[in-house]
Amino acid sequence: MLKNLLPLWIKGLHVAKVSFTLTANQTKDGHVRIRDWEEFKRLVGEMKPGSLTFILEQNALSPNKELTSLRIIMLHDKRYYIFLDFPKGDKLRETEIPLHKDNKGIFNLDEDEVKVILKKQFEKEKIDVFSFWTT
């Protein structure tokens, strides 16, 4: 008889505030969504990846579809760790990266500014930061 061991496996995880989707091989492949910025920073410090990649995405909930959502991706041991951040007021909710208004008054993220802020954030770990679209 088959027994669902997933709840026991989840209890054994030392990572807090994580939701995840795994593919075929649960021990090595798939992606992990990290919901907390402090937790993501802790994982970067612990896993010491060679680089991070970020993507500026359209805010699907906005009528203007402006580029105000941020996805940061870290690859470690055949698994992607993904952090998402969304706007709240004139900055992003978790990372507090500022949003800028264009000449039409629509908020957007500045790709170069995001790269500089992320590089500074992970300066101690000596991690390269790349934009998905300009890499």
The first five atom37 places (N, CA, C, CB, O) and aatype in JSON, in Angstrom:
{
  "aatype": [12, 10, 11, 2, 10, 10, 14, 10, 17, 9, 11, 7, 10, 8, 19, 0, 11, 19, 15, 13, 16, 10, 16, 0, 2, 5, 16, 11, 3, 7, 8, 19, 1, 9, 1, 3, 17, 6, 6, 13, 11, 1, 10, 19, 7, 6, 12, 11, 14, 7, 15, 10, 16, 13, 9, 10, 6, 5, 2, 0, 10, 15, 14, 2, 11, 6, 10, 16, 15, 10, 1, 9, 9, 12, 10, 8, 3, 11, 1, 18, 18, 9, 13, 10, 3, 13, 14, 11, 7, 3, 11, 10, 1, 6, 16, 6, 9, 14, 10, 8, 11, 3, 2, 11, 7, 9, 13, 2, 10, 3, 6, 3, 6, 19, 11, 19, 9, 10, 11, 11, 5, 13, 6, 11, 6, 11, 9, 3, 19, 13, 15, 13, 17, 16, 16],
  "atom_mask": [
    [1, 1, 1, 1, 1],
    [1, 1, 1, 1, 1],
    [1, 1, 1, 1, 1],
    [1, 1, 1, 1, 1],
    [1, 1, 1, 1, 1],
    [1, 1, 1, 1, 1],
    [1, 1, 1, 1, 1],
    [1, 1, 1, 1, 1],
    [1, 1, 1, 1, 1],
    [1, 1, 1, 1, 1],
    [1, 1, 1, 1, 1],
    [1, 1, 1, 0, 1],
    [1, 1, 1, 1, 1],
    [1, 1, 1, 1, 1],
    [1, 1, 1, 1, 1],
    [1, 1, 1, 1, 1],
    [1, 1, 1, 1, 1],
    [1, 1, 1, 1, 1],
    [1, 1, 1, 1, 1],
    [1, 1, 1, 1, 1],
    [1, 1, 1, 1, 1],
    [1, 1, 1, 1, 1],
    [1, 1, 1, 1, 1],
    [1, 1, 1, 1, 1],
    [1, 1, 1, 1, 1],
    [1, 1, 1, 1, 1],
    [1, 1, 1, 1, 1],
    [1, 1, 1, 1, 1],
    [1, 1, 1, 1, 1],
    [1, 1, 1, 0, 1],
    [1, 1, 1, 1, 1],
    [1, 1, 1, 1, 1],
    [1, 1, 1, 1, 1],
    [1, 1, 1, 1, 1],
    [1, 1, 1, 1, 1],
    [1, 1, 1, 1, 1],
    [1, 1, 1, 1, 1],
    [1, 1, 1, 1, 1],
    [1, 1, 1, 1, 1],
    [1, 1, 1, 1, 1],
    [1, 1, 1, 1, 1],
    [1, 1, 1, 1, 1],
    [1, 1, 1, 1, 1],
    [1, 1, 1, 1, 1],
    [1, 1, 1, 0, 1],
    [1, 1, 1, 1, 1],
    [1, 1, 1, 1, 1],
    [1, 1, 1, 1, 1],
    [1, 1, 1, 1, 1],
    [1, 1, 1, 0, 1],
    [1, 1, 1, 1, 1],
    [1, 1, 1, 1, 1],
    [1, 1, 1, 1, 1],
    [1, 1, 1, 1, 1],
    [1, 1, 1, 1, 1],
    [1, 1, 1, 1, 1],
    [1, 1, 1, 1, 1],
    [1, 1, 1, 1, 1],
    [1, 1, 1, 1, 1],
    [1, 1, 1, 1, 1],
    [1, 1, 1, 1, 1],
    [1, 1, 1, 1, 1],
    [1, 1, 1, 1, 1],
    [1, 1, 1, 1, 1],
    [1, 1, 1, 1, 1],
    [1, 1, 1, 1, 1],
    [1, 1, 1, 1, 1],
    [1, 1, 1, 1, 1],
    [1, 1, 1, 1, 1],
    [1, 1, 1, 1, 1],
    [1, 1, 1, 1, 1],
    [1, 1, 1, 1, 1],
    [1, 1, 1, 1, 1],
    [1, 1, 1, 1, 1],
    [1, 1, 1, 1, 1],
    [1, 1, 1, 1, 1],
    [1, 1, 1, 1, 1],
    [1, 1, 1, 1, 1],
    [1, 1, 1, 1, 1],
    [1, 1, 1, 1, 1],
    [1, 1, 1, 1, 1],
    [1, 1, 1, 1, 1],
    [1, 1, 1, 1, 1],
    [1, 1, 1, 1, 1],
    [1, 1, 1, 1, 1],
    [1, 1, 1, 1, 1],
    [1, 1, 1, 1, 1],
    [1, 1, 1, 1, 1],
    [1, 1, 1, 0, 1],
    [1, 1, 1, 1, 1],
    [1, 1, 1, 1, 1],
    [1, 1, 1, 1, 1],
    [1, 1, 1, 1, 1],
    [1, 1, 1, 1, 1],
    [1, 1, 1, 1, 1],
    [1, 1, 1, 1, 1],
    [1, 1, 1, 1, 1],
    [1, 1, 1, 1, 1],
    [1, 1, 1, 1, 1],
    [1, 1, 1, 1, 1],
    [1, 1, 1, 1, 1],
    [1, 1, 1, 1, 1],
    [1, 1, 1, 1, 1],
    [1, 1, 1, 1, 1],
    [1, 1, 1, 0, 1],
    [1, 1, 1, 1, 1],
    [1, 1, 1, 1, 1],
    [1, 1, 1, 1, 1],
    [1, 1, 1, 1, 1],
    [1, 1, 1, 1, 1],
    [1, 1, 1, 1, 1],
    [1, 1, 1, 1, 1],
    [1, 1, 1, 1, 1],
    [1, 1, 1, 1, 1],
    [1, 1, 1, 1, 1],
    [1, 1, 1, 1, 1],
    [1, 1, 1, 1, 1],
    [1, 1, 1, 1, 1],
    [1, 1, 1, 1, 1],
    [1, 1, 1, 1, 1],
    [1, 1, 1, 1, 1],
    [1, 1, 1, 1, 1],
    [1, 1, 1, 1, 1],
    [1, 1, 1, 1, 1],
    [1, 1, 1, 1, 1],
    [1, 1, 1, 1, 1],
    [1, 1, 1, 1, 1],
    [1, 1, 1, 1, 1],
    [1, 1, 1, 1, 1],
    [1, 1, 1, 1, 1],
    [1, 1, 1, 1, 1],
    [1, 1, 1, 1, 1],
    [1, 1, 1, 1, 1],
    [1, 1, 1, 1, 1],
    [1, 1, 1, 1, 1]
  ],
  "atom_positions": [
    [[0.84, -1.18, 0.0], [0.0, 0.0, 0.0], [0.89, 1.24, 0.0], [-0.96, 0.0, 1.22], [1.85, 1.32, 0.76]],
    [[0.55, 2.19, -0.84], [1.32, 3.42, -0.94], [1.0, 4.35, 0.22], [1.04, 4.12, -2.28], [-0.14, 4.47, 0.65]],
    [[2.03, 5.01, 0.7], [1.85, 5.93, 1.81], [2.41, 7.3, 1.4], [2.56, 5.4, 3.1], [3.5, 7.38, 0.83]],
    [[1.68, 8.35, 1.68], [2.12, 9.69, 1.34], [3.13, 10.18, 2.38], [0.91, 10.66, 1.25], [2.77, 10.46, 3.52]],
    [[4.39, 10.26, 1.98], [5.45, 10.69, 2.89], [5.77, 12.17, 2.76], [6.7, 9.88, 2.63], [6.63, 12.68, 3.47]],
    [[5.08, 12.88, 1.85], [5.37, 14.29, 1.64], [5.23, 15.12, 2.91], [4.47, 14.83, 0.58], [6.12, 15.93, 3.19]],
    [[4.15, 14.96, 3.71], [4.07, 15.76, 4.94], [5.26, 15.55, 5.89], [2.78, 15.44, 5.68], [5.72, 16.5, 6.52]],
    [[5.75, 14.32, 5.99], [6.91, 14.06, 6.85], [8.16, 14.7, 6.27], [7.11, 12.54, 7.03], [9.0, 15.22, 7.01]],
    [[8.28, 14.66, 4.95], [9.43, 15.26, 4.28], [9.43, 16.77, 4.48], [9.43, 14.9, 2.78], [10.48, 17.36, 4.72]],
    [[8.26, 17.39, 4.37], [8.15, 18.83, 4.54], [8.52, 19.24, 5.96], [6.73, 19.3, 4.22], [9.19, 20.25, 6.15]],
    [[8.1, 18.46, 6.97], [8.45, 18.78, 8.36], [9.95, 18.81, 8.57], [7.81, 17.75, 9.3], [10.45, 19.58, 9.4]],
    [[10.68, 17.99, 7.83], [12.13, 17.91, 7.99], [12.89, 19.07, 7.37], [0.0, 0.0, 0.0], [14.08, 19.21, 7.61]],
    [[12.22, 19.9, 6.57], [12.9, 21.03, 5.94], [13.27, 22.08, 6.97], [12.02, 21.64, 4.84], [12.47, 22.39, 7.85]],
    [[14.46, 22.63, 6.87], [14.9, 23.66, 7.8], [14.59, 25.06, 7.27], [16.38, 23.53, 8.08], [14.82, 26.05, 7.97]],
    [[14.09, 25.16, 6.06], [13.81, 26.45, 5.44], [12.4, 26.89, 5.79], [14.0, 26.38, 3.9], [11.45, 26.12, 5.62]],
    [[12.26, 28.11, 6.27], [10.95, 28.63, 6.66], [10.32, 29.42, 5.51], [11.08, 29.51, 7.9], [11.01, 29.88, 4.61]],
    [[9.01, 29.56, 5.57], [8.24, 30.36, 4.62], [8.55, 29.98, 3.18], [8.52, 31.82, 4.83], [8.85, 30.85, 2.37]],
    [[8.47, 28.73, 2.85], [8.77, 28.24, 1.51], [7.55, 27.53, 0.95], [10.0, 27.29, 1.52], [6.93, 26.71, 1.63]],
    [[7.22, 27.86, -0.28], [6.26, 27.04, -1.0], [7.03, 26.5, -2.19], [4.96, 27.85, -1.45], [7.93, 27.18, -2.68]],
    [[6.73, 25.34, -2.65], [7.54, 24.78, -3.71], [6.74, 23.92, -4.66], [8.66, 23.98, -3.12], [5.67, 23.41, -4.34]],
    [[7.31, 23.79, -5.85], [6.78, 22.9, -6.86], [7.97, 22.1, -7.35], [6.06, 23.68, -8.04], [8.96, 22.68, -7.82]],
    [[7.9, 20.8, -7.25], [9.02, 19.97, -7.67], [8.63, 19.14, -8.88], [9.48, 19.07, -6.51], [7.47, 18.78, -9.06]],
    [[9.61, 18.85, -9.71], [9.38, 17.99, -10.86], [9.78, 16.57, -10.51], [10.16, 18.49, -12.1], [9.93, 16.24, -9.33]],
    [[9.94, 15.74, -11.49], [10.12, 14.29, -11.34], [10.96, 13.84, -10.15], [10.73, 13.77, -12.57], [10.47, 13.09, -9.31]],
    [[12.2, 14.27, -10.06], [13.09, 13.82, -9.0], [13.05, 14.84, -7.86], [14.53, 13.62, -9.53], [13.67, 15.9, -7.97]],
    [[12.36, 14.53, -6.8], [12.15, 15.49, -5.72], [13.42, 15.83, -4.96], [11.15, 14.95, -4.76], [13.45, 16.84, -4.25]],
    [[14.44, 15.06, -5.08], [15.64, 15.35, -4.31], [16.61, 16.26, -5.04], [16.32, 14.07, -3.94], [17.48, 16.86, -4.39]],
    [[16.51, 16.39, -6.38], [17.53, 17.15, -7.09], [17.0, 18.18, -8.08], [18.4, 16.21, -7.8], [17.7, 19.15, -8.37]],
    [[15.81, 18.01, -8.61], [15.32, 18.9, -9.66], [14.14, 19.72, -9.18], [14.94, 18.09, -10.89], [13.57, 19.47, -8.12]],
    [[13.77, 20.71, -9.98], [12.57, 21.48, -9.7], [12.87, 22.91, -9.34], [0.0, 0.0, 0.0], [13.97, 23.42, -9.59]],
    [[11.89, 23.56, -8.74], [12.1, 24.92, -8.28], [11.42, 25.13, -6.94], [11.58, 25.93, -9.31], [10.43, 24.48, -6.6]],
    [[11.98, 26.06, -6.2], [11.49, 26.38, -4.86], [11.16, 27.86, -4.85], [12.55, 26.02, -3.75], [12.0, 28.69, -5.18]],
    [[9.95, 28.19, -4.48], [9.55, 29.59, -4.37], [9.77, 30.05, -2.94], [8.06, 29.79, -4.79], [9.23, 29.48, -1.99]],
    [[10.56, 31.08, -2.8], [10.85, 31.66, -1.49], [9.97, 32.88, -1.31], [12.37, 32.03, -1.34], [9.97, 33.77, -2.16]],
    [[9.22, 32.93, -0.24], [8.25, 34.01, -0.04], [8.78, 35.18, 0.76], [7.04, 33.47, 0.63], [8.17, 36.25, 0.75]],
    [[9.88, 35.01, 1.44], [10.39, 36.03, 2.35], [11.76, 36.51, 1.88], [10.46, 35.48, 3.79], [12.64, 35.69, 1.62]],
    [[11.94, 37.82, 1.77], [13.2, 38.39, 1.29], [14.36, 38.06, 2.22], [13.06, 39.9, 1.15], [15.45, 37.73, 1.75]],
    [[14.15, 38.13, 3.51], [15.22, 37.8, 4.46], [15.63, 36.34, 4.31], [14.77, 38.08, 5.91], [16.81, 36.01, 4.41]],
    [[14.67, 35.47, 4.08], [14.95, 34.05, 3.89], [15.75, 33.83, 2.6], [13.64, 33.22, 3.87], [16.69, 33.03, 2.57]],
    [[15.37, 34.53, 1.54], [16.1, 34.41, 0.28], [17.55, 34.86, 0.47], [15.42, 35.25, -0.84], [18.48, 34.2, 0.0]],
    [[17.75, 35.99, 1.16], [19.11, 36.47, 1.4], [19.9, 35.46, 2.23], [19.08, 37.83, 2.13], [21.09, 35.25, 1.97]],
    [[19.25, 34.85, 3.21], [19.93, 33.84, 4.02], [20.37, 32.66, 3.17], [19.01, 33.37, 5.16], [21.48, 32.15, 3.31]],
    [[19.48, 32.21, 2.27], [19.8, 31.09, 1.39], [20.94, 31.42, 0.44], [18.56, 30.67, 0.6], [21.79, 30.57, 0.17]],
    [[20.96, 32.64, -0.07], [22.06, 33.05, -0.95], [23.38, 33.0, -0.18], [21.81, 34.49, -1.51], [24.38, 32.5, -0.7]],
    [[23.38, 33.5, 1.04], [24.59, 33.45, 1.86], [25.02, 32.04, 2.19], [0.0, 0.0, 0.0], [26.21, 31.74, 2.26]],
    [[24.05, 31.17, 2.39], [24.34, 29.77, 2.74], [24.81, 28.96, 1.54], [23.11, 29.12, 3.35], [25.76, 28.19, 1.64]],
    [[24.15, 29.14, 0.4], [24.42, 28.31, -0.78], [25.53, 28.88, -1.66], [23.17, 28.16, -1.6], [26.14, 28.14, -2.43]],
    [[25.8, 30.17, -1.55], [26.87, 30.83, -2.29], [26.86, 30.5, -3.79], [28.2, 30.45, -1.69], [27.82, 29.92, -4.31]],
    [[25.78, 30.88, -4.49], [25.76, 30.62, -5.94], [26.74, 31.55, -6.65], [24.33, 30.81, -6.51], [27.16, 32.56, -6.09]],
    [[27.09, 31.22, -7.87], [28.0, 32.07, -8.63], [27.33, 33.33, -9.13], [0.0, 0.0, 0.0], [27.99, 34.35, -9.35]],
    [[26.01, 33.26, -9.32], [25.31, 34.43, -9.85], [23.82, 34.36, -9.52], [25.51, 34.53, -11.36], [23.29, 33.32, -9.13]],
    [[23.17, 35.51, -9.7], [21.72, 35.63, -9.61], [21.23, 36.23, -10.91], [21.28, 36.49, -8.38], [21.92, 37.03, -11.53]],
    [[20.04, 35.85, -11.32], [19.41, 36.43, -12.5], [18.1, 37.05, -12.06], [19.19, 35.37, -13.62], [17.37, 36.47, -11.26]],
    [[17.8, 38.24, -12.59], [16.53, 38.87, -12.26], [15.75, 39.19, -13.53], [16.75, 40.13, -11.43], [16.33, 39.39, -14.6]],
    [[14.45, 39.23, -13.38], [13.55, 39.53, -14.5], [12.58, 40.6, -14.03], [12.79, 38.25, -15.0], [11.95, 40.46, -12.98]],
    [[12.45, 41.68, -14.8], [11.42, 42.67, -14.55], [10.19, 42.22, -15.33], [11.89, 44.12, -14.97], [10.25, 42.02, -16.54]],
    [[9.08, 42.06, -14.61], [7.87, 41.53, -15.24], [6.72, 42.51, -15.16], [7.48, 40.21, -14.58], [6.7, 43.42, -14.32]],
    [[5.77, 42.32, -16.06], [4.57, 43.15, -16.04], [3.71, 42.81, -14.84], [3.78, 42.98, -17.34], [3.59, 41.64, -14.46]],
    [[3.12, 43.82, -14.26], [2.18, 43.62, -13.16], [0.83, 43.24, -13.76], [2.07, 44.9, -12.26], [0.14, 44.09, -14.32]],
    [[0.47, 42.0, -13.65], [-0.76, 41.49, -14.27], [-2.02, 42.11, -13.66], [-0.82, 39.99, -14.13], [-3.06, 42.12, -14.32]],
    [[-1.95, 42.62, -12.45], [-3.13, 43.18, -11.8], [-3.37, 44.64, -12.17], [-3.0, 43.05, -10.3], [-4.38, 45.22, -11.77]],
    [[-2.47, 45.22, -12.92], [-2.58, 46.64, -13.27], [-3.15, 46.8, -14.68], [-1.2, 47.34, -13.16], [-2.83, 46.01, -15.57]],
    [[-3.98, 47.8, -14.89], [-4.51, 48.04, -16.23], [-3.44, 48.5, -17.22], [-5.62, 49.08, -16.17], [-3.61, 48.34, -18.43]],
    [[-2.33, 49.07, -16.72], [-1.26, 49.57, -17.6], [-0.22, 48.51, -17.93], [-0.59, 50.75, -16.96], [0.59, 48.71, -18.84]],
    [[-0.23, 47.4, -17.21], [0.74, 46.31, -17.4], [2.19, 46.8, -17.35], [0.49, 45.61, -18.75], [3.04, 46.36, -18.12]],
    [[2.46, 47.72, -16.42], [3.8, 48.27, -16.3], [4.77, 47.24, -15.71], [3.77, 49.53, -15.43], [4.36, 46.27, -15.08]],
    [[6.07, 47.49, -15.92], [7.11, 46.6, -15.42], [7.4, 46.95, -13.96], [8.41, 46.71, -16.27], [8.31, 47.71, -13.66]],
    [[6.61, 46.38, -13.06], [6.78, 46.69, -11.64], [6.9, 45.45, -10.77], [5.63, 47.53, -11.17], [6.88, 45.56, -9.54]],
    [[7.02, 44.28, -11.36], [7.2, 43.06, -10.58], [8.61, 42.54, -10.82], [6.14, 41.97, -10.96], [9.15, 42.65, -11.93]],
    [[9.21, 41.98, -9.78], [10.59, 41.52, -9.84], [10.66, 40.04, -9.5], [11.49, 42.34, -8.88], [10.1, 39.59, -8.5]],
    [[11.36, 39.29, -10.34], [11.61, 37.86, -10.1], [13.13, 37.69, -10.03], [10.97, 36.94, -11.25], [13.85, 38.06, -10.96]],
    [[13.61, 37.13, -8.91], [15.03, 36.87, -8.74], [15.22, 35.36, -8.69], [15.6, 37.57, -7.44], [14.53, 34.66, -7.95]],
    [[16.16, 34.86, -9.49], [16.36, 33.42, -9.63], [17.79, 33.05, -9.24], [16.05, 32.95, -11.07], [18.75, 33.67, -9.69]],
    [[17.89, 32.04, -8.39], [19.19, 31.5, -7.98], [19.2, 30.02, -8.33], [19.47, 31.74, -6.45], [18.28, 29.28, -7.96]],
    [[20.23, 29.57, -9.04], [20.38, 28.15, -9.35], [21.38, 27.54, -8.38], [20.84, 27.93, -10.84], [22.49, 28.05, -8.21]],
    [[20.96, 26.45, -7.74], [21.86, 25.74, -6.83], [21.52, 24.26, -6.86], [21.76, 26.31, -5.38], [20.38, 23.88, -6.62]],
    [[22.5, 23.44, -7.15], [22.35, 21.99, -7.11], [21.14, 21.51, -7.92], [22.23, 21.51, -5.67], [20.31, 20.76, -7.41]],
    [[21.05, 21.94, -9.18], [20.0, 21.55, -10.12], [18.6, 21.98, -9.69], [20.02, 20.06, -10.29], [17.6, 21.41, -10.15]],
    [[18.51, 22.96, -8.83], [17.21, 23.46, -8.38], [17.22, 24.98, -8.46], [16.9, 22.98, -6.93], [18.2, 25.63, -8.11]],
    [[16.1, 25.54, -8.93], [15.94, 26.98, -9.01], [15.23, 27.49, -7.76], [15.16, 27.39, -10.28], [14.18, 26.97, -7.38]],
    [[15.81, 28.49, -7.12], [15.18, 29.16, -5.99], [14.68, 30.5, -6.52], [16.18, 29.33, -4.76], [15.47, 31.29, -7.04]],
    [[13.4, 30.76, -6.38], [12.77, 31.92, -7.01], [12.12, 32.8, -5.95], [11.72, 31.47, -8.05], [11.36, 32.33, -5.1]],
    [[12.44, 34.08, -6.01], [11.83, 35.07, -5.13], [11.08, 36.07, -5.99], [12.89, 35.78, -4.25], [11.62, 36.58, -6.97]],
    [[9.83, 36.36, -5.63], [9.01, 37.33, -6.34], [8.73, 38.52, -5.43], [7.69, 36.69, -6.83], [8.48, 38.35, -4.24]],
    [[8.78, 39.71, -6.0], [8.46, 40.92, -5.25], [7.52, 41.79, -6.08], [9.76, 41.72, -4.87], [7.65, 41.88, -7.3]],
    [[6.57, 42.42, -5.4], [5.52, 43.17, -6.06], [5.44, 44.58, -5.48], [4.17, 42.45, -5.93], [5.9, 44.82, -4.37]],
    [[4.84, 45.51, -6.25], [4.79, 46.9, -5.79], [3.84, 47.12, -4.62], [4.38, 47.78, -6.91], [2.81, 46.46, -4.48]],
    [[4.24, 48.07, -3.79], [3.39, 48.58, -2.72], [3.71, 50.06, -2.61], [3.62, 47.81, -1.34], [4.76, 50.44, -2.08]],
    [[2.81, 50.88, -3.11], [3.08, 52.32, -3.14], [4.11, 52.64, -4.2], [0.0, 0.0, 0.0], [3.96, 52.26, -5.36]],
    [[5.16, 53.37, -3.8], [6.19, 53.78, -4.76], [7.47, 52.95, -4.67], [6.52, 55.24, -4.55], [8.53, 53.4, -5.1]],
    [[7.37, 51.73, -4.1], [8.53, 50.84, -4.03], [8.03, 49.39, -3.99], [9.4, 51.15, -2.77], [6.83, 49.14, -3.87]],
    [[8.97, 48.45, -4.1], [8.6, 47.04, -4.0], [8.41, 46.67, -2.54], [9.69, 46.14, -4.66], [9.08, 47.2, -1.65]],
    [[7.48, 45.77, -2.3], [7.06, 45.41, -0.94], [8.2, 44.87, -0.07], [5.97, 44.38, -1.01], [8.38, 45.34, 1.05]],
    [[8.96, 43.9, -0.56], [9.98, 43.23, 0.26], [11.38, 43.85, 0.12], [10.06, 41.76, -0.13], [12.03, 44.15, 1.12]],
    [[11.82, 44.04, -1.11], [13.19, 44.53, -1.33], [13.29, 46.05, -1.18], [13.67, 44.13, -2.7], [14.39, 46.58, -1.04]],
    [[12.16, 46.73, -1.21], [12.08, 48.18, -1.09], [12.83, 48.91, -2.21], [12.63, 48.62, 0.25], [13.28, 50.04, -2.03]],
    [[12.96, 48.26, -3.36], [13.54, 48.91, -4.54], [12.54, 49.95, -5.03], [13.9, 47.86, -5.67], [11.36, 49.64, -5.21]],
    [[13.0, 51.19, -5.26], [12.05, 52.25, -5.64], [11.5, 52.09, -7.05], [12.72, 53.59, -5.51], [12.18, 51.6, -7.95]],
    [[10.26, 52.53, -7.22], [9.62, 52.59, -8.53], [9.73, 54.03, -9.03], [8.12, 52.11, -8.47], [9.72, 54.97, -8.23]],
    [[9.82, 54.21, -10.32], [9.94, 55.53, -10.91], [8.79, 55.76, -11.89], [11.3, 55.71, -11.63], [8.37, 54.84, -12.59]],
    [[8.29, 56.99, -11.92], [7.22, 57.33, -12.86], [7.83, 57.77, -14.19], [6.31, 58.45, -12.28], [8.82, 58.5, -14.23]],
    [[7.22, 57.3, -15.28], [7.65, 57.78, -16.6], [6.91, 59.07, -16.93], [7.39, 56.71, -17.7], [6.19, 59.61, -16.08]],
    [[7.07, 59.58, -18.15], [6.47, 60.85, -18.52], [4.93, 60.8, -18.58], [7.0, 61.3, -19.86], [4.28, 61.84, -18.65]],
    [[4.36, 59.6, -18.55], [2.91, 59.45, -18.52], [2.39, 59.2, -17.1], [2.48, 58.3, -19.43], [1.2, 59.0, -16.89]],
    [[3.31, 59.21, -16.12], [2.92, 59.0, -14.74], [2.76, 57.54, -14.35], [0.0, 0.0, 0.0], [2.19, 57.23, -13.3]],
    [[3.27, 56.62, -15.18], [3.15, 55.18, -14.92], [4.42, 54.7, -14.22], [2.9, 54.38, -16.24], [5.53, 54.97, -14.68]],
    [[4.25, 53.99, -13.12], [5.39, 53.46, -12.37], [6.09, 52.34, -13.14], [4.93, 52.94, -11.01], [5.45, 51.53, -13.81]],
    [[7.43, 52.31, -13.03], [8.25, 51.26, -13.62], [9.5, 51.06, -12.78], [8.63, 51.61, -15.08], [9.9, 51.94, -12.01]],
    [[10.11, 49.91, -12.95], [11.42, 49.64, -12.35], [12.49, 49.99, -13.36], [11.55, 48.15, -11.9], [12.3, 49.82, -14.56]],
    [[13.61, 50.49, -12.89], [14.75, 50.77, -13.75], [15.7, 49.58, -13.68], [15.47, 52.11, -13.33], [16.21, 49.25, -12.6]],
    [[15.94, 48.94, -14.81], [16.76, 47.72, -14.85], [18.17, 47.94, -14.29], [16.85, 47.21, -16.28], [18.66, 47.12, -13.52]],
    [[18.8, 49.02, -14.68], [20.16, 49.29, -14.2], [20.19, 49.52, -12.7], [20.75, 50.5, -14.92], [21.1, 49.07, -12.01]],
    [[19.19, 50.22, -12.18], [19.12, 50.48, -10.75], [18.9, 49.19, -9.96], [17.99, 51.49, -10.45], [19.51, 48.99, -8.91]],
    [[18.03, 48.32, -10.47], [17.78, 47.03, -9.81], [19.08, 46.23, -9.74], [16.69, 46.23, -10.57], [19.39, 45.63, -8.71]],
    [[19.82, 46.21, -10.84], [21.08, 45.47, -10.88], [22.08, 46.0, -9.84], [21.7, 45.54, -12.29], [22.72, 45.22, -9.13]],
    [[22.2, 47.32, -9.76], [23.12, 47.94, -8.79], [22.7, 47.62, -7.36], [23.17, 49.47, -9.0], [23.55, 47.3, -6.53]],
    [[21.41, 47.71, -7.07], [20.91, 47.44, -5.72], [21.15, 45.99, -5.33], [19.42, 47.78, -5.62], [21.57, 45.71, -4.21]],
    [[20.88, 45.07, -6.25], [21.1, 43.65, -5.95], [22.58, 43.34, -5.77], [20.5, 42.76, -7.06], [22.95, 42.56, -4.89]],
    [[23.44, 43.93, -6.61], [24.89, 43.72, -6.45], [25.36, 44.22, -5.09], [25.66, 44.44, -7.57], [26.17, 43.57, -4.43]],
    [[24.85, 45.38, -4.68], [25.23, 45.93, -3.38], [24.72, 45.05, -2.24], [24.7, 47.37, -3.21], [25.41, 44.83, -1.25]],
    [[23.49, 44.54, -2.39], [22.89, 43.68, -1.37], [23.72, 42.42, -1.14], [21.46, 43.3, -1.78], [23.86, 41.95, -0.01]],
    [[24.28, 41.88, -2.23], [25.03, 40.62, -2.14], [26.53, 40.84, -2.37], [24.49, 39.6, -3.16], [27.24, 39.95, -2.84]],
    [[27.0, 42.02, -2.04], [28.4, 42.38, -2.23], [29.32, 41.46, -1.43], [28.62, 43.84, -1.82], [30.37, 41.04, -1.92]],
    [[28.93, 41.16, -0.21], [29.76, 40.32, 0.68], [29.94, 38.92, 0.11], [29.12, 40.24, 2.08], [31.0, 38.31, 0.26]],
    [[28.91, 38.41, -0.56], [28.97, 37.06, -1.13], [29.7, 37.03, -2.47], [27.57, 36.52, -1.3], [29.98, 35.95, -3.0]],
    [[30.03, 38.21, -3.03], [30.74, 38.32, -4.31], [29.99, 37.57, -5.42], [32.17, 37.77, -4.18], [30.55, 36.72, -6.11]],
    [[28.72, 37.91, -5.57], [27.86, 37.23, -6.54], [27.61, 38.16, -7.73], [26.52, 36.8, -5.89], [27.3, 39.34, -7.54]],
    [[27.74, 37.63, -8.93], [27.4, 38.39, -10.13], [25.88, 38.45, -10.26], [28.03, 37.75, -11.39], [25.18, 37.51, -9.9]],
    [[25.39, 39.57, -10.77], [23.94, 39.77, -10.96], [23.7, 40.08, -12.43], [23.39, 40.93, -10.03], [24.34, 40.97, -13.0]],
    [[22.77, 39.34, -13.04], [22.47, 39.5, -14.45], [20.99, 39.73, -14.67], [22.93, 38.3, -15.22], [20.14, 39.16, -13.98]],
    [[20.68, 40.57, -15.66], [19.31, 40.72, -16.1], [19.03, 39.64, -17.12], [19.05, 42.14, -16.68], [19.84, 39.41, -18.02]],
    [[17.9, 38.99, -17.0], [17.53, 37.93, -17.94], [17.47, 38.46, -19.36], [16.18, 37.33, -17.55], [17.86, 37.76, -20.3]],
    [[16.99, 39.68, -19.54], [16.77, 40.23, -20.88], [18.02, 40.77, -21.53], [15.76, 41.31, -20.82], [18.07, 40.86, -22.75]],
    [[19.04, 41.15, -20.76], [20.24, 41.73, -21.36], [21.45, 40.83, -21.23], [20.54, 43.06, -20.73], [22.56, 41.25, -21.57]],
    [[21.27, 39.62, -20.74], [22.4, 38.69, -20.55], [22.76, 38.04, -21.86], [22.07, 37.62, -19.51], [23.69, 37.23, -21.91]]
  ]
}
